Structures are given as structure tokens and as C-alpha cells.
Amino acid sequence: MSDDELTQVQNGIDEQLETIKIGWLRLATADFEPEQRKRIRDGITSNEDQLMDLLERKLALRRK
């Protein structure tokens, strides 16, 4: 396991978590048209998928 690689993955995880948090805060604190809300939710879902990929990669790196 490379410490640099693990650090990069953790930074990606932190970024995805922040992006997801911002998306949910936008939905919770502002009025949007239904189509716009759906686009924001779709973006959150995409970020959650990327987060899961990063978490799986982190787990694989730790197992090495």
C-alpha cells in the first residue's frame, strides 16, 4: 500500500463528501423548480456513486 495513493483516495473521499453535503444543503435551503431539483438529486446520486468507488478503492488499498 502506498501512503501517497491512500492519501489521494482519502482526499477524493473528503471532496465527494463535501460536494454531497453542499448538494443536500442547496436542496434544503432554496426553492427550485421540480426539474431543477431532479438535476440536483441526480448530481448527488452520481457523487454518491463516485464516493462508493473511492471507498472500495480505499478498502482494497488497505488490504494490500
PEUR-V581785 format. One line per field, one symbol per residue. ss: DSSP state (A for helix, B for strand, O for the rest). psi: psi as a letter, one per 20 degrees, with the letter a starting at -180 (. if undefined). burial: + if it has 16 or more other C-alpha atoms within 10 Angstrom, else -. A space follows every 50 residues. Layout:
# PEUR-V581785
ss = ???
psi = ???
burial = ???
This chain:
# PEUR-V581785
ss = OOAAAAAAAAAAAAAAAAAAAAAAAAAAAOOOOAAAAAAAAAAAAAAAAA AAAAAAAAAAAAAO
psi = pphgghggghggggggggggggghhghhjqpqqhhhggggghgggghhgh ggghgggggghhi.
burial = -----+--++-++--++-++--+-------------+--++--+--++-- +--++-++------
